[in-house]
Amino acid sequence: MTRALAASFLTMTALVGVALAIALAVGVPHPVVIERAAAAAFGLLGLGAGSIALSAAVESYQPARRPPKSETEPVDSSVASFVALERSLRFGVSTAGDFYAHVRPRLMTITSARLAERGVALSDKERALDLLGADCYALVDPAADPPADRFEPGVALSRVRQLVGVLEMLGGQR
């Protein structure tokens, strides 16, 4: 506590004490009034002490130093995109609703592009099923309905890896 705060606390204590002594010296007529005066004096003393403590805390407060932006956020847009994809995958594994809303659209875009290289549309179910297999196509089926319970466990990461493996094989077989 700084000297100024200590001095203001002592001054307030002295003033409350003097006010209480004057009230008692004047001869307040009833004991209940004396009790109320004492309670009011101690209440004011408590409020004063609290406000002094609060002002001391505010004076000594120093906000936490935030690291420069370059330390926390990726600079390169491809790195930022990779970080966003990683987050989406984490959420997609946790719940079916997150997979459907965040991971599936990205996988559909990638799969559509890879199939288009072979002249196949993702909506052409027969030809896409032949190239991808039933398990992989089920992850990106454009006709698939949203999950009935969006909080049920998401798609296992091994199934996403399987799809990525199939897409890589399709890319290498040009």
Secondary structure, DSSP 4 states (H G I P E B T S, - for coil): --HHHHHHHHHHHHHHHHHHHHHHHTT-S-HHHHHHHHHHHHHHHHHHHHHHHHHHHHHH--PPPPPPHHHHS-SSHHHHHHHHHHHHHHHHHH-HHHIIIIIHHHHHHHHHHHHHTTT--TT-HHHHHHHH-HHHHHHH-TTPPPPSSTTS----HHHHHHHHHHHHHHHHT-
